[in-house]
Amino acid sequence: MDIKEKNLKHLKGVGESRQKLFSKLGIDSIDLLLCHYPRKYLNMSECKEVSDTTVIDNAIYRLMVTKKHPTQRLYSGRTITKIEAESADSEVTLTYFNNKYTPVSLEVGKEYYFYGKVQRNLISNEMNNPWLIKENEINKLLPIYPTTEDLPQS
């Protein structure tokens, strides 16, 4: 059977529902998936200081976790977790919505790389749902693919 005729369901981890999500992107076969190129790349080698960035910047920041607040459950069933972190010159509050894995994996006193947008107000800096960048991804290019709802980058 030719690869152009192979259905995505032949791939491990792709079932009926995931195949429908790929179909929304116009990907109906394995060869189209192989030709699904990134729309841009993020340069993971450029760390910025929190104080040097503007509000519109998405960037990578090296932050040390200083305090983890307990996860709060909202009346709608959603969750919110706040984590305090600091860089050499600033403090930042990391806020995660409906994410039970990333906040649990962070340890107080350790440094991590985060990708996101720092929002400033009069008294604090905050990042909402920042990506946790793995140590082995620093100094690389990270591809960003076109996606649809419920179909993550990975």
C-alpha positions as CSV (number, residue, x, y, z in Angstrom):
1,M,0.0,0.0,0.0
2,D,1.3,3.4,-0.9
3,I,2.0,5.9,1.9
4,K,-0.4,8.4,0.2
5,E,-3.2,6.0,0.7
6,K,-2.4,5.2,4.4
7,N,-5.0,6.5,6.8
8,L,-3.7,8.3,9.9
9,K,-5.5,5.7,12.1
10,H,-2.6,3.4,11.2
11,L,-0.3,5.5,13.4
12,K,0.0,4.7,17.1
13,G,-2.0,7.2,19.3
14,V,-4.2,8.3,16.4
15,G,-7.8,7.2,16.8
16,E,-11.1,8.4,15.3
17,S,-11.3,11.6,17.4
18,R,-7.7,12.6,16.8
19,Q,-8.1,11.9,13.1
20,K,-11.0,14.3,13.0
21,L,-8.8,17.0,14.6
22,F,-6.1,16.5,11.9
23,S,-8.8,16.6,9.3
24,K,-9.7,20.1,10.4
25,L,-6.1,21.1,9.5
26,G,-6.5,19.4,6.0
27,I,-4.3,16.4,7.1
28,D,-6.0,13.2,5.9
29,S,-3.0,10.9,5.2
30,I,0.5,10.1,6.5
31,D,2.2,11.9,3.6
32,L,0.3,15.1,4.4
33,L,1.3,14.8,8.0
34,L,4.9,14.4,7.0
35,C,4.6,17.6,5.0
36,H,2.9,19.6,7.8
37,Y,5.6,22.2,8.3
38,P,6.0,24.6,11.3
39,R,4.6,28.1,10.8
40,K,7.5,29.6,12.8
41,Y,10.4,28.7,15.1
42,L,11.2,30.0,18.6
43,N,14.8,30.7,19.3
44,M,15.3,29.0,22.7
45,S,18.8,30.5,23.3
46,E,17.7,34.0,24.1
47,C,16.9,34.4,27.8
48,K,15.7,37.8,28.9
49,E,15.5,39.6,32.3
50,V,12.1,40.4,33.5
51,S,12.9,44.0,34.0
52,D,14.2,44.4,30.4
53,T,11.0,43.2,28.7
54,T,8.0,45.1,27.4
55,V,4.4,44.0,27.9
56,I,4.1,42.7,24.3
57,D,7.1,40.4,24.5
58,N,6.9,36.6,24.6
59,A,10.3,35.5,25.8
60,I,12.2,32.9,27.8
61,Y,13.0,33.7,31.4
62,R,15.2,31.8,33.8
63,L,13.4,31.9,37.2
64,M,13.9,30.3,40.6
65,V,10.7,29.0,42.3
66,T,10.5,30.6,45.7
67,K,7.0,29.6,46.9
68,K,4.1,27.3,45.8
69,H,0.6,28.2,46.8
70,P,-2.0,25.4,47.2
71,T,-4.2,24.8,44.2
72,Q,-7.6,26.5,44.5
73,R,-10.8,25.0,43.0
74,L,-13.2,27.6,41.6
75,Y,-17.0,27.2,41.8
76,S,-17.1,26.1,38.1
77,G,-14.8,23.1,38.8
78,R,-11.8,24.8,37.3
79,T,-8.5,25.1,39.1
80,I,-6.0,27.9,39.6
81,T,-2.4,27.5,41.0
82,K,-0.1,30.4,41.8
83,I,3.7,30.0,42.1
84,E,6.1,32.7,43.2
85,A,9.4,32.9,41.3
86,E,12.2,35.4,41.0
87,S,15.0,36.3,38.6
88,A,18.1,38.3,39.4
89,D,16.2,41.6,39.5
90,S,12.5,40.9,39.7
91,E,9.7,38.8,41.2
92,V,7.1,37.1,39.1
93,T,3.8,35.3,39.9
94,L,3.3,32.3,37.6
95,T,-0.5,31.5,37.3
96,Y,-1.6,28.1,35.9
97,F,-5.2,27.5,35.0
98,N,-6.5,23.9,34.9
99,N,-3.0,22.5,34.8
100,K,-2.3,19.9,37.4
101,Y,1.0,18.6,36.0
102,T,3.3,21.5,35.6
103,P,2.9,23.1,39.1
104,V,3.4,19.7,40.8
105,S,6.7,19.2,38.8
106,L,8.2,22.5,40.0
107,E,10.4,22.4,43.2
108,V,11.0,25.3,45.5
109,G,14.6,26.5,45.3
110,K,15.3,25.2,41.8
111,E,15.7,27.3,38.6
112,Y,13.6,26.6,35.5
113,Y,13.2,28.2,32.1
114,F,9.7,29.6,31.3
115,Y,8.4,30.9,28.0
116,G,5.6,33.4,28.1
117,K,4.5,37.0,28.4
118,V,5.2,39.0,31.5
119,Q,2.3,41.3,32.4
120,R,3.0,44.2,34.7
121,N,0.8,46.2,37.0
122,L,1.6,48.7,39.7
123,I,2.8,46.2,42.3
124,S,3.7,43.0,40.6
125,N,4.7,41.0,37.5
126,E,2.7,38.0,36.4
127,M,2.8,35.3,33.7
128,N,-0.3,33.3,32.8
129,N,0.2,29.6,31.8
130,P,3.9,29.9,30.9
131,W,5.5,27.0,29.1
132,L,8.0,25.1,31.1
133,I,11.1,24.7,28.9
134,K,13.2,21.6,29.4
135,E,16.9,22.0,30.0
136,N,17.8,20.0,26.9
137,E,15.6,22.4,24.7
138,I,17.6,25.5,25.6
139,N,19.9,26.6,22.7
140,K,17.7,25.0,20.1
141,L,15.0,26.1,17.7
142,L,11.4,25.0,18.8
143,P,9.0,24.5,15.9
144,I,5.5,26.0,16.3
145,Y,2.9,24.2,14.2
146,P,-0.5,25.4,13.1
147,T,-3.1,23.8,15.4
148,T,-6.7,23.5,16.1
149,E,-8.6,23.3,19.4
150,D,-7.8,20.1,21.4
151,L,-4.8,19.3,19.2
152,P,-1.6,20.2,21.1
153,Q,1.8,21.1,19.6
154,S,3.2,17.7,20.6
